[in-house]
Amino acid sequence: MPTLSLTTRVANEVSADALVVGSVPGEQGAELAASHGLPQPAVVHIHAVLAALDATGAPAEVHRIVSVPGVRATTVVVVGLGAPEPGQGHSPDALRRSAGAALRSVREKSAVAVALPTPDVGAVGAVADGAYAGCYRYAKPVAAARGRGLKAATAPKGPKITIVSGAGQTKAVKDAITRAGVLADARDWARDLVNMPPNLLYPQTFVDEVKARVGASSAKIAISVLDEKALAKGGFGGITGVGQGSIHPPRIVTMTYAPLDSQATVALVGKGLTFDSGGVNLKTAAGMLAMKCDMAGAAAVAAAVLAAAELGVPVTVKGYLCLAENMPSGTAQRPSDVVVMRNGKTAEIIDTDAEGRMVLGDGLALACEGRPDVVVDIATLTGSQQIALGNHICAVMGNDDAFRDQVVATANAGGDQAWPMPLPEALLSKLESDTADLRHKGDADGGMLTAGLFLRHFVTEGTPWAHLDIAGPGWNDKAPHGSTPKGGTGFGVAALLGVCESRAAK
């Protein structure tokens, strides 16, 4: 994995295989961004090459230049930052994306120095975060033995990344580098989990992965697991029903980080469908292709709990991973079935492909039994979210507008783009049932919102709750962009960690 370090040396004097600097749009094309720290001969040379390449300085535009005079690095990578915001410079998000794009182009190198504008602690953290994220590569599984299945491969080694700090080397700056490294490493783990083939990752092996990762870390996290027998005995009808068609039975994992100086308790609940065929309401072949990603919410929760523990955040964090595989078979759940959820409410099944809300309903009810100060769930939940907000922005709903807006602001500050959405009371009638307390799904109109309304039934009244629908941003089947790779994105890890940290500041 990559490593992060800090220096205040002049950029051109840092020994590295590659040096990353920024560019901005100028009157006649791209120009080097301020605070690059390069000597005049290097500036003249770089500007001449950028002009010859018709560079514009547009965000994430990348050009590699070799043999730059006066620079110790063998290659200079010039990445576009776009135009700075008037009077404010470049936003942390712009720096994060551009750093990611630049490092992706040189992630095979052994040592990379990054000299993007870092006037303050926030900028240092964003550049470090983006640089680390841009180095991500999924290690393809390898044959365990000839004709005997697969096993996970060793992760590719990343470069040593040195951030050239314009904000000095104060404790706050060093802490920002440390945080960026812990967050990015945890997020890469979430990406690995999402990218893992579903014949390798199913509920029990997900449990095994979590135990192994926690065991190999410095984090003091307690892990407990409810298997299919305990789930049935405990009245978890939602997740039991979803998983009853698969040979891989469901699990609920509870990860608990409880520091002695805890100032609050945060519950995080993640949807963990290790594969979603749609069940009896079978998906199309095309719709099923990326359904190994349907556990991205649980991966984000596991990674966020790990990061909070490794950083020593003074907040108790309880993560609930709701793990199941949704498959069609003679034992699979049927439309019109009625199940009893953990909190005693009955739900009529309308569409077995709307399974995520069922596992989350049980997970939310369990989380609320611990009386947390706040609860947040995260899930690749509805196609309606993608229709409404596309593939880069998640939807955030909740039972408390102030808390919902705090979560939105925290997510955006950490680079996870989010937008607040309502839970209109007028849509509640869509969940009325003749055979149960509620239908588990409404019609297509407002599908994202009725899913949120369904989940609200499983949150204890008075407990602030936010629901993150990441159906779009949890998976990227297009080309990499900014600090986001193809495949599993790790979306939500930064947002959830930020929520935990914000409770410590209350």
FIDRENFI-203017 format. One record per residue (C-alpha): residue number from 1; residue in three letters; chain; z, x, y. Coordinates in nm, 2 decimals. Layout:
BEGIN
i|aa|ch|zz|xx|yy
NUM|ALA|A|Z|X|Y
...
// end
This chain:
BEGIN
i|aa|ch|zz|xx|yy
1|MET|A|0.00|0.00|0.00
2|PRO|A|-0.05|0.11|0.36
3|THR|A|0.24|0.27|0.56
4|LEU|A|0.32|0.23|0.93
5|SER|A|0.45|0.50|1.16
6|LEU|A|0.48|0.54|1.54
7|THR|A|0.38|0.82|1.78
8|THR|A|0.37|0.86|2.16
9|ARG|A|0.14|1.16|2.14
10|VAL|A|-0.19|1.15|2.33
11|ALA|A|-0.44|0.97|2.11
12|ASN|A|-0.70|1.25|2.09
13|GLU|A|-0.43|1.49|1.96
14|VAL|A|-0.33|1.28|1.66
15|SER|A|-0.46|1.42|1.33
16|ALA|A|-0.63|1.15|1.14
17|ASP|A|-0.95|1.07|0.95
18|ALA|A|-1.02|0.79|1.20
19|LEU|A|-0.90|0.70|1.55
20|VAL|A|-0.92|0.34|1.66
21|VAL|A|-0.97|0.26|2.03
22|GLY|A|-1.05|-0.07|2.20
23|SER|A|-1.35|-0.18|2.41
24|VAL|A|-1.39|-0.46|2.66
25|PRO|A|-1.70|-0.63|2.82
26|GLY|A|-1.82|-0.44|3.12
27|GLU|A|-2.10|-0.50|3.38
28|GLN|A|-2.34|-0.30|3.17
29|GLY|A|-2.20|-0.35|2.82
30|ALA|A|-1.89|-0.23|2.64
31|GLU|A|-1.65|-0.01|2.81
32|LEU|A|-1.33|0.16|2.67
33|ALA|A|-1.02|-0.04|2.73
34|ALA|A|-0.75|0.10|2.96
35|SER|A|-0.48|0.33|2.82
36|HIS|A|-0.71|0.48|2.56
37|GLY|A|-0.57|0.83|2.63
38|LEU|A|-0.90|1.01|2.57
39|PRO|A|-1.03|1.31|2.77
40|GLN|A|-1.33|1.27|3.00
41|PRO|A|-1.58|1.44|2.76
42|ALA|A|-1.49|1.20|2.49
43|VAL|A|-1.51|0.90|2.72
44|VAL|A|-1.86|1.00|2.84
45|HIS|A|-1.98|1.05|2.48
46|ILE|A|-1.84|0.72|2.36
47|HIS|A|-1.99|0.52|2.65
48|ALA|A|-2.33|0.68|2.59
49|VAL|A|-2.32|0.58|2.22
50|LEU|A|-2.19|0.23|2.29
51|ALA|A|-2.48|0.18|2.54
52|ALA|A|-2.73|0.30|2.28
53|LEU|A|-2.59|0.06|2.03
54|ASP|A|-2.60|-0.23|2.28
55|ALA|A|-2.22|-0.28|2.22
56|THR|A|-2.07|-0.57|2.41
57|GLY|A|-1.69|-0.54|2.37
58|ALA|A|-1.68|-0.88|2.21
59|PRO|A|-1.37|-0.96|2.00
60|ALA|A|-1.37|-0.77|1.66
61|GLU|A|-1.71|-0.60|1.72
62|VAL|A|-1.68|-0.27|1.54
63|HIS|A|-1.87|0.06|1.59
64|ARG|A|-1.80|0.39|1.42
65|ILE|A|-1.88|0.72|1.61
66|VAL|A|-1.85|1.07|1.46
67|SER|A|-1.82|1.41|1.62
68|VAL|A|-1.66|1.29|1.95
69|PRO|A|-1.58|1.59|2.17
70|GLY|A|-1.21|1.66|2.24
71|VAL|A|-1.09|1.43|1.96
72|ARG|A|-0.91|1.57|1.65
73|ALA|A|-1.00|1.27|1.43
74|THR|A|-1.33|1.30|1.25
75|THR|A|-1.43|0.94|1.33
76|VAL|A|-1.37|0.72|1.63
77|VAL|A|-1.37|0.35|1.56
78|VAL|A|-1.44|0.14|1.87
79|VAL|A|-1.33|-0.22|1.83
80|GLY|A|-1.40|-0.50|2.08
81|LEU|A|-1.10|-0.67|2.23
82|GLY|A|-1.29|-0.92|2.44
83|ALA|A|-1.21|-0.98|2.80
84|PRO|A|-0.84|-0.95|2.89
85|GLU|A|-0.66|-1.26|3.02
86|PRO|A|-0.64|-1.25|3.40
87|GLY|A|-0.32|-1.08|3.50
88|GLN|A|-0.18|-1.07|3.15
89|GLY|A|-0.39|-0.83|2.95
90|HIS|A|-0.49|-0.90|2.59
91|SER|A|-0.28|-1.15|2.39
92|PRO|A|-0.10|-1.04|2.08
93|ASP|A|-0.33|-1.25|1.87
94|ALA|A|-0.64|-1.08|2.02
95|LEU|A|-0.49|-0.74|1.94
96|ARG|A|-0.39|-0.85|1.59
97|ARG|A|-0.74|-0.97|1.50
98|SER|A|-0.92|-0.67|1.65
99|ALA|A|-0.68|-0.42|1.48
100|GLY|A|-0.75|-0.60|1.15
101|ALA|A|-1.12|-0.58|1.19
102|ALA|A|-1.11|-0.21|1.28
103|LEU|A|-0.89|-0.11|0.99
104|ARG|A|-1.10|-0.31|0.74
105|SER|A|-1.39|-0.07|0.83
106|VAL|A|-1.19|0.24|0.75
107|ARG|A|-0.93|0.12|0.49
108|GLU|A|-1.07|0.38|0.24
109|LYS|A|-0.95|0.66|0.47
110|SER|A|-0.62|0.85|0.40
111|ALA|A|-0.49|0.85|0.76
112|VAL|A|-0.58|0.63|1.06
113|ALA|A|-0.44|0.64|1.41
114|VAL|A|-0.46|0.32|1.62
115|ALA|A|-0.46|0.36|2.00
116|LEU|A|-0.52|0.00|2.12
117|PRO|A|-0.34|-0.13|2.43
118|THR|A|0.03|-0.15|2.36
119|PRO|A|0.21|-0.20|2.69
120|ASP|A|0.51|-0.38|2.54
121|VAL|A|0.70|-0.44|2.22
122|GLY|A|0.50|-0.76|2.14
123|ALA|A|0.18|-0.57|2.16
124|VAL|A|0.30|-0.29|1.94
125|GLY|A|0.41|-0.54|1.67
126|ALA|A|0.08|-0.73|1.68
127|VAL|A|-0.13|-0.42|1.65
128|ALA|A|0.08|-0.29|1.36
129|ASP|A|0.07|-0.63|1.19
130|GLY|A|-0.31|-0.66|1.23
131|ALA|A|-0.38|-0.30|1.12
132|TYR|A|-0.18|-0.34|0.80
133|ALA|A|-0.33|-0.68|0.73
134|GLY|A|-0.69|-0.55|0.77
135|CYS|A|-0.64|-0.30|0.49
136|TYR|A|-0.58|-0.56|0.22
137|ARG|A|-0.78|-0.55|-0.10
138|TYR|A|-0.71|-0.75|-0.41
139|ALA|A|-0.69|-0.54|-0.73
140|LYS|A|-0.92|-0.70|-0.98
141|PRO|A|-0.75|-0.76|-1.32
142|VAL|A|-0.84|-0.52|-1.60
143|ALA|A|-0.87|-0.57|-1.98
144|ALA|A|-0.53|-0.54|-2.14
145|ALA|A|-0.70|-0.42|-2.46
146|ARG|A|-1.05|-0.47|-2.60
147|GLY|A|-1.09|-0.85|-2.65
148|ARG|A|-0.73|-0.92|-2.58
149|GLY|A|-0.70|-1.07|-2.24
150|LEU|A|-0.63|-0.95|-1.89
151|LYS|A|-0.35|-0.78|-1.70
152|ALA|A|-0.29|-0.72|-1.33
153|ALA|A|-0.43|-0.39|-1.20
154|THR|A|-0.25|-0.14|-0.97
155|ALA|A|-0.30|-0.22|-0.61
156|PRO|A|-0.54|0.01|-0.42
157|LYS|A|-0.36|0.27|-0.21
158|GLY|A|-0.39|0.21|0.16
159|PRO|A|-0.40|0.45|0.45
160|LYS|A|-0.12|0.60|0.65
161|ILE|A|-0.14|0.41|0.98
162|THR|A|0.00|0.57|1.29
163|ILE|A|0.04|0.34|1.59
164|VAL|A|0.00|0.52|1.92
165|SER|A|0.26|0.35|2.13
166|GLY|A|0.23|0.29|2.50
167|ALA|A|0.57|0.12|2.50
168|GLY|A|0.76|0.43|2.40
169|GLN|A|0.98|0.48|2.10
170|THR|A|1.28|0.27|2.18
171|LYS|A|1.49|0.10|1.91
172|ALA|A|1.31|-0.23|1.99
173|VAL|A|0.97|-0.07|1.94
174|LYS|A|1.07|0.10|1.62
175|ASP|A|1.22|-0.23|1.50
176|ALA|A|0.88|-0.40|1.57
177|ILE|A|0.71|-0.15|1.35
178|THR|A|0.96|-0.20|1.07
179|ARG|A|0.92|-0.58|1.09
180|ALA|A|0.54|-0.56|1.10
181|GLY|A|0.55|-0.35|0.78
182|VAL|A|0.79|-0.57|0.59
183|LEU|A|0.60|-0.89|0.70
184|ALA|A|0.26|-0.75|0.62
185|ASP|A|0.37|-0.62|0.28
186|ALA|A|0.52|-0.96|0.19
187|ARG|A|0.21|-1.14|0.31
188|ASP|A|-0.01|-0.91|0.09
189|TRP|A|0.20|-1.01|-0.20
190|ALA|A|0.14|-1.38|-0.12
191|ARG|A|-0.23|-1.30|-0.10
192|ASP|A|-0.22|-1.13|-0.44
193|LEU|A|-0.05|-1.44|-0.59
194|VAL|A|-0.31|-1.67|-0.45
195|ASN|A|-0.60|-1.45|-0.57
196|MET|A|-0.47|-1.42|-0.92
197|PRO|A|-0.68|-1.59|-1.19
198|PRO|A|-0.51|-1.91|-1.31
199|ASN|A|-0.52|-1.79|-1.67
200|LEU|A|-0.28|-1.52|-1.55
201|LEU|A|-0.08|-1.72|-1.30
202|TYR|A|0.07|-2.05|-1.43
203|PRO|A|0.42|-2.19|-1.36
204|GLN|A|0.62|-1.96|-1.60
205|THR|A|0.42|-1.64|-1.50
206|PHE|A|0.47|-1.73|-1.14
207|VAL|A|0.84|-1.73|-1.21
208|ASP|A|0.81|-1.39|-1.38
209|GLU|A|0.61|-1.25|-1.08
210|VAL|A|0.89|-1.36|-0.84
211|LYS|A|1.17|-1.21|-1.06
212|ALA|A|0.98|-0.89|-1.09
213|ARG|A|0.91|-0.86|-0.72
214|VAL|A|1.26|-0.94|-0.61
215|GLY|A|1.40|-0.70|-0.88
216|ALA|A|1.19|-0.42|-0.75
217|SER|A|1.29|-0.47|-0.39
218|SER|A|1.61|-0.40|-0.19
219|ALA|A|1.65|-0.77|-0.12
220|LYS|A|1.96|-0.95|-0.23
221|ILE|A|1.81|-1.28|-0.35
222|ALA|A|1.96|-1.50|-0.62
223|ILE|A|1.70|-1.68|-0.84
224|SER|A|1.75|-2.00|-1.04
225|VAL|A|1.49|-2.19|-1.24
226|LEU|A|1.47|-2.55|-1.36
227|ASP|A|1.24|-2.57|-1.67
228|GLU|A|1.07|-2.89|-1.79
229|LYS|A|1.39|-3.01|-1.98
230|ALA|A|1.61|-2.96|-1.67
231|LEU|A|1.35|-3.13|-1.45
232|ALA|A|1.34|-3.43|-1.67
233|LYS|A|1.71|-3.45|-1.70
234|GLY|A|1.75|-3.41|-1.33
235|GLY|A|1.53|-3.70|-1.24
236|PHE|A|1.24|-3.49|-1.09
237|GLY|A|0.98|-3.76|-1.18
238|GLY|A|0.73|-3.64|-0.93
239|ILE|A|0.67|-3.28|-1.05
240|THR|A|0.73|-3.38|-1.41
241|GLY|A|0.46|-3.64|-1.39
242|VAL|A|0.21|-3.40|-1.23
243|GLY|A|0.27|-3.13|-1.49
244|GLN|A|0.28|-3.35|-1.80
245|GLY|A|-0.09|-3.31|-1.89
246|SER|A|-0.08|-2.93|-1.91
247|ILE|A|0.03|-2.70|-2.19
248|HIS|A|0.20|-2.50|-1.91
249|PRO|A|0.51|-2.71|-1.81
250|PRO|A|0.64|-2.73|-1.45
251|ARG|A|0.91|-2.53|-1.29
252|ILE|A|1.12|-2.54|-0.97
253|VAL|A|1.24|-2.20|-0.86
254|THR|A|1.52|-2.17|-0.60
255|MET|A|1.54|-1.84|-0.42
256|THR|A|1.86|-1.79|-0.22
257|TYR|A|1.92|-1.53|0.04
258|ALA|A|2.27|-1.57|0.18
259|PRO|A|2.40|-1.29|0.41
260|LEU|A|2.76|-1.27|0.50
261|ASP|A|2.68|-1.30|0.87
262|SER|A|2.47|-1.61|0.82
263|GLN|A|2.44|-1.82|1.14
264|ALA|A|2.24|-2.12|0.99
265|THR|A|2.07|-2.24|0.68
266|VAL|A|1.70|-2.29|0.66
267|ALA|A|1.53|-2.45|0.36
268|LEU|A|1.17|-2.37|0.28
269|VAL|A|0.97|-2.58|0.03
270|GLY|A|0.63|-2.47|-0.11
271|LYS|A|0.37|-2.66|-0.30
272|GLY|A|0.28|-2.45|-0.61
273|LEU|A|-0.01|-2.60|-0.80
274|THR|A|-0.12|-2.29|-0.99
275|PHE|A|-0.44|-2.49|-1.08
276|ASP|A|-0.55|-2.83|-0.97
277|SER|A|-0.82|-2.99|-1.18
278|GLY|A|-0.74|-3.33|-1.02
279|GLY|A|-0.59|-3.46|-1.34
280|VAL|A|-0.74|-3.78|-1.47
281|ASN|A|-0.91|-3.82|-1.13
282|LEU|A|-1.11|-3.51|-1.21
283|LYS|A|-1.25|-3.31|-0.92
284|THR|A|-1.61|-3.22|-0.90
285|ALA|A|-1.71|-2.87|-1.04
286|ALA|A|-1.76|-2.74|-0.68
287|GLY|A|-1.43|-2.90|-0.57
288|MET|A|-1.24|-2.73|-0.85
289|LEU|A|-1.38|-2.38|-0.80
290|ALA|A|-1.11|-2.26|-0.55
291|MET|A|-0.82|-2.46|-0.69
292|LYS|A|-0.63|-2.15|-0.80
293|CYS|A|-0.53|-2.14|-0.43
294|ASP|A|-0.34|-2.46|-0.45
295|MET|A|-0.01|-2.27|-0.48
296|ALA|A|-0.06|-2.09|-0.15
297|GLY|A|0.24|-2.28|0.00
298|ALA|A|0.48|-2.16|-0.27
299|ALA|A|0.34|-1.81|-0.23
300|ALA|A|0.41|-1.82|0.14
301|VAL|A|0.77|-1.94|0.08
302|ALA|A|0.84|-1.67|-0.18
303|ALA|A|0.71|-1.40|0.05
304|ALA|A|0.90|-1.54|0.36
305|VAL|A|1.23|-1.54|0.17
306|LEU|A|1.16|-1.19|0.05
307|ALA|A|1.08|-1.07|0.40
308|ALA|A|1.38|-1.24|0.56
309|ALA|A|1.61|-1.07|0.30
310|GLU|A|1.45|-0.72|0.34
311|LEU|A|1.49|-0.75|0.72
312|GLY|A|1.85|-0.87|0.70
313|VAL|A|1.79|-1.18|0.91
314|PRO|A|2.14|-1.33|0.97
315|VAL|A|2.04|-1.67|0.83
316|THR|A|2.08|-1.82|0.49
317|VAL|A|1.73|-1.89|0.35
318|LYS|A|1.67|-2.11|0.05
319|GLY|A|1.32|-2.12|-0.08
320|TYR|A|1.21|-2.39|-0.33
321|LEU|A|0.89|-2.32|-0.52
322|CYS|A|0.75|-2.64|-0.68
323|LEU|A|0.53|-2.51|-0.96
324|ALA|A|0.30|-2.71|-1.18
325|GLU|A|-0.05|-2.72|-1.33
326|ASN|A|-0.24|-3.04|-1.29
327|MET|A|-0.46|-3.09|-1.59
328|PRO|A|-0.63|-3.39|-1.77
329|SER|A|-0.53|-3.45|-2.13
330|GLY|A|-0.40|-3.73|-2.36
331|THR|A|-0.05|-3.68|-2.20
332|ALA|A|-0.17|-3.67|-1.84
333|GLN|A|-0.04|-3.90|-1.57
334|ARG|A|-0.26|-4.21|-1.50
335|PRO|A|-0.33|-4.40|-1.18
336|SER|A|-0.10|-4.70|-1.16
337|ASP|A|0.19|-4.51|-1.33
338|VAL|A|0.52|-4.55|-1.16
339|VAL|A|0.77|-4.25|-1.15
340|VAL|A|1.12|-4.21|-1.02
341|MET|A|1.16|-3.93|-0.77
342|ARG|A|1.46|-3.70|-0.74
343|ASN|A|1.61|-3.91|-0.46
344|GLY|A|1.59|-4.23|-0.67
345|LYS|A|1.28|-4.38|-0.50
346|THR|A|1.00|-4.51|-0.71
347|ALA|A|0.64|-4.41|-0.64
348|GLU|A|0.32|-4.57|-0.76
349|ILE|A|0.05|-4.32|-0.85
350|ILE|A|-0.28|-4.41|-0.68
351|ASP|A|-0.48|-4.09|-0.74
352|THR|A|-0.37|-3.81|-0.97
353|ASP|A|-0.56|-3.57|-0.74
354|ALA|A|-0.30|-3.63|-0.47
355|GLU|A|-0.04|-3.45|-0.67
356|GLY|A|0.09|-3.21|-0.41
357|ARG|A|0.30|-3.46|-0.23
358|MET|A|0.47|-3.55|-0.56
359|VAL|A|0.59|-3.20|-0.63
360|LEU|A|0.69|-3.16|-0.26
361|GLY|A|0.88|-3.49|-0.26
362|ASP|A|1.10|-3.37|-0.54
363|GLY|A|1.14|-3.03|-0.38
364|LEU|A|1.23|-3.18|-0.04
365|ALA|A|1.49|-3.41|-0.19
366|LEU|A|1.65|-3.11|-0.38
367|ALA|A|1.64|-2.90|-0.06
368|CYS|A|1.81|-3.16|0.14
369|GLU|A|2.10|-3.19|-0.11
370|GLY|A|2.20|-2.85|0.01
371|ARG|A|2.24|-2.98|0.37
372|PRO|A|2.03|-2.72|0.55
373|ASP|A|2.02|-2.71|0.93
374|VAL|A|1.64|-2.75|0.91
375|VAL|A|1.38|-2.79|0.64
376|VAL|A|1.02|-2.68|0.64
377|ASP|A|0.76|-2.75|0.37
378|ILE|A|0.42|-2.59|0.35
379|ALA|A|0.12|-2.69|0.13
380|THR|A|-0.25|-2.69|0.08
381|LEU|A|-0.22|-3.07|0.09
382|THR|A|-0.51|-3.27|0.22
383|GLY|A|-0.88|-3.25|0.27
384|SER|A|-0.82|-3.46|0.58
385|GLN|A|-0.65|-3.16|0.74
386|GLN|A|-0.97|-2.96|0.71
387|ILE|A|-1.18|-3.24|0.86
388|ALA|A|-0.94|-3.27|1.15
389|LEU|A|-0.87|-2.90|1.23
390|GLY|A|-1.11|-2.69|1.03
391|ASN|A|-1.03|-2.38|0.83
392|HIS|A|-0.83|-2.17|1.08
393|ILE|A|-0.57|-2.40|1.22
394|CYS|A|-0.29|-2.57|1.03
395|ALA|A|-0.15|-2.92|1.11
396|VAL|A|0.23|-2.96|1.17
397|MET|A|0.40|-3.29|1.14
398|GLY|A|0.77|-3.38|1.14
399|ASN|A|1.05|-3.62|1.19
400|ASP|A|1.17|-3.45|1.51
401|ASP|A|0.92|-3.38|1.78
402|ALA|A|1.12|-3.10|1.94
403|PHE|A|1.16|-2.91|1.61
404|ARG|A|0.80|-2.97|1.52
405|ASP|A|0.69|-2.82|1.85
406|GLN|A|0.92|-2.52|1.80
407|VAL|A|0.76|-2.46|1.46
408|VAL|A|0.41|-2.48|1.62
409|ALA|A|0.51|-2.24|1.89
410|THR|A|0.66|-2.00|1.64
411|ALA|A|0.36|-2.01|1.41
412|ASN|A|0.12|-1.94|1.70
413|ALA|A|0.33|-1.65|1.82
414|GLY|A|0.31|-1.49|1.48
415|GLY|A|-0.06|-1.53|1.45
416|ASP|A|-0.07|-1.84|1.23
417|GLN|A|-0.26|-2.09|1.44
418|ALA|A|-0.10|-2.43|1.44
419|TRP|A|-0.14|-2.77|1.61
420|PRO|A|0.11|-3.06|1.63
421|MET|A|0.01|-3.39|1.47
422|PRO|A|0.19|-3.73|1.49
423|LEU|A|0.34|-3.95|1.21
424|PRO|A|0.24|-4.30|1.34
425|GLU|A|0.47|-4.58|1.22
426|ALA|A|0.17|-4.81|1.22
427|LEU|A|0.03|-4.63|0.92
428|LEU|A|0.34|-4.70|0.70
429|SER|A|0.19|-5.02|0.57
430|LYS|A|-0.07|-4.81|0.39
431|LEU|A|0.20|-4.69|0.16
432|GLU|A|0.33|-5.04|0.06
433|SER|A|0.33|-5.11|-0.32
434|ASP|A|0.36|-5.42|-0.53
435|THR|A|0.52|-5.23|-0.82
436|ALA|A|0.73|-4.95|-0.66
437|ASP|A|0.92|-4.86|-0.35
438|LEU|A|0.60|-4.70|-0.21
439|ARG|A|0.24|-4.60|-0.30
440|HIS|A|0.20|-4.23|-0.30
441|LYS|A|-0.12|-4.24|-0.11
442|GLY|A|-0.30|-4.45|0.15
443|ASP|A|-0.67|-4.49|0.21
444|ALA|A|-0.90|-4.23|0.36
445|ASP|A|-0.82|-4.32|0.72
446|GLY|A|-0.55|-4.10|0.85
447|GLY|A|-0.50|-3.94|0.51
448|MET|A|-0.33|-3.63|0.64
449|LEU|A|-0.08|-3.84|0.84
450|THR|A|0.00|-4.08|0.56
451|ALA|A|0.07|-3.78|0.33
452|GLY|A|0.32|-3.67|0.59
453|LEU|A|0.47|-4.02|0.61
454|PHE|A|0.51|-4.02|0.23
455|LEU|A|0.69|-3.68|0.24
456|ARG|A|0.93|-3.81|0.52
457|HIS|A|1.08|-4.05|0.26
458|PHE|A|1.23|-3.75|0.08
459|VAL|A|1.40|-3.59|0.38
460|THR|A|1.76|-3.68|0.45
461|GLU|A|1.79|-3.88|0.78
462|GLY|A|1.91|-3.66|1.06
463|THR|A|1.78|-3.33|0.91
464|PRO|A|1.51|-3.18|1.13
465|TRP|A|1.20|-3.14|0.92
466|ALA|A|0.85|-3.00|0.97
467|HIS|A|0.55|-3.02|0.73
468|LEU|A|0.27|-2.76|0.75
469|ASP|A|-0.06|-2.87|0.60
470|ILE|A|-0.26|-2.55|0.54
471|ALA|A|-0.54|-2.69|0.33
472|GLY|A|-0.79|-2.51|0.55
473|PRO|A|-0.63|-2.18|0.65
474|GLY|A|-0.46|-2.11|0.32
475|TRP|A|-0.79|-2.00|0.16
476|ASN|A|-1.10|-1.83|0.31
477|ASP|A|-1.42|-1.85|0.10
478|LYS|A|-1.63|-1.71|0.38
479|ALA|A|-1.66|-1.35|0.50
480|PRO|A|-1.34|-1.17|0.62
481|HIS|A|-1.27|-1.22|0.99
482|GLY|A|-1.02|-1.04|1.22
483|SER|A|-0.71|-0.96|1.01
484|THR|A|-0.80|-1.23|0.76
485|PRO|A|-0.95|-1.13|0.42
486|LYS|A|-1.17|-1.33|0.19
487|GLY|A|-0.98|-1.53|-0.06
488|GLY|A|-0.60|-1.58|-0.02
489|THR|A|-0.51|-1.54|0.34
490|GLY|A|-0.13|-1.53|0.33
491|PHE|A|-0.12|-1.80|0.60
492|GLY|A|0.22|-1.93|0.68
493|VAL|A|0.43|-1.62|0.59
494|ALA|A|0.46|-1.51|0.95
495|ALA|A|0.53|-1.87|1.06
496|LEU|A|0.81|-1.93|0.81
497|LEU|A|0.97|-1.59|0.88
498|GLY|A|0.96|-1.67|1.25
499|VAL|A|1.13|-2.00|1.19
500|CYS|A|1.41|-1.82|1.00
501|GLU|A|1.45|-1.56|1.28
502|SER|A|1.45|-1.83|1.55
503|ARG|A|1.75|-2.00|1.39
504|ALA|A|1.94|-1.67|1.42
505|ALA|A|1.88|-1.68|1.79
506|LYS|A|2.03|-2.03|1.84
// end
